[in-house]
């Protein structure tokens, strides 16, 4: 049963620039594209000193009414609820983003994965789709849950079925992407499965999310990425620059990434700038690990 009331559902769709329509593959693609283009992957909340949980209700409210984003637990958690409210058969799965060494059990639960079922096409007769708005620089559109290569914009992706390994499925990212790959399990999972990993990722001094501000926004031809004060474009229009002032940071967060900093007063913005600037310098000194 959908947990989003009609007004909140419509506010969420308005954020995406869409209107409610019956479930279809074409509509699913429209929703996914709009989500990654308009709702950024962001850890600004960590650096503002906010403490977010992984509850889907609060994630939906922030996206629908507060023009904020989040990372995978928030983005995919909320997207899954929106799709359910629109009549899609959605399942949540435990995943693990990993580096070049390959997937390990320790990394599982650091990512929340969605699949959508019961929507067959000629090219995907089983009708199951891998949906993921929470990887930052990876998927622009859903992928059929079929092993094979897939090209989306500048990125060449590989989807593998991996029974008997760490997960049952694996996504290999393009070498130009921000991570090596992500494994996930086919068994459905509940949101509370991610609570412990979320607590570590969002509060531990050893977490990369705590150390360095990250904001990403995907589109059809590439991705805009802010890490610390380094603003980069990967794909069409590739470029890189360093933000030099508080106002530049505020403008980029609002104008490029669509984040609402209205509730953050002048002192809060100055505190944010000082924190991000200091962290950026430490990150640079460490060789950008």
Order of alpha helices (4+ residues) and beta strands (2+ residues): alpha-alpha-beta-alpha-alpha-alpha-beta-beta-beta-beta-beta-beta-beta-beta-alpha-alpha-beta-beta-beta-beta-alpha-alpha
